[in-house]
Amino acid sequence: MAMVLSVPAIQQGVPSQIMAAGARVEVCALYLPGRRATPEALLPGIGVAAPPEMAAAMMANDTAI
């Protein structure tokens, strides 16, 4: 199952809790360039989503947004 979170949720430490439960956490491909940051700015274990893969995950029947 995929879960899409807003930026405020990400800023509140939710990613660590989600990863601890075994989920994959990724930021939007536009997030880092928009902040003039690189993937090194992310918490360990957080990746950068590929748009086609993220779109497919968001459209899956078992996804909660």
N, C-alpha and C positions, 0 to 999 in steps of 0.2 A: 504494500500500500504506500502511496506517496502522500505527503502532506505539504502544502504550500503555506509558508508563513510570511507575514509582513515584516518590514524592517524593524518596527518597534519590538516585535516578539523576538527577533534575532538579537537585538541589543540587550534583552533582558536575560540572556544566558540560557534560553531554551535549547539552542543547538546541542549543548553538552548533555542535557537531559535526554534528548532524542537519540543522540549517538549512543549513550549509555544503554538505551533500550534496544540497540541493534539496528537503528535506521541510518540511512545515508543522508547527509546534509550537504546541499550545494547552494551556492548563490547564483543569481541570474548572471548570464554572460556579460551584461551591460553594467552590472553593479560596480565592479572594480574600476573599469576605465572611467566611469562617471565620478568616482571618488579619487581618481588619479592614484590608484593603489595597484599593487601586484598581488598574486596569490599568496605571497609570503605574509601579507597582512592578515590573512584568515587564521582562525584558530586551527590547531592541528586536527586533521581529519575532515575538515570542510573543503569541498572541492568547488570547481566552477562548472556549472551546468552547460551542456551542449544544447543549443536551442531545439534541434529535432528530437533528441531524446527527452527533453523536458516537456515538449508539447505532447509527445506520446504518453508520457507518464501522467500528465494533467488530464488527458482525455480517457484514461483507463477507467473501467467501471468501478474499481475498488479504491479510487482516489478521493480523498476528502480535502476540499479547498475552503 
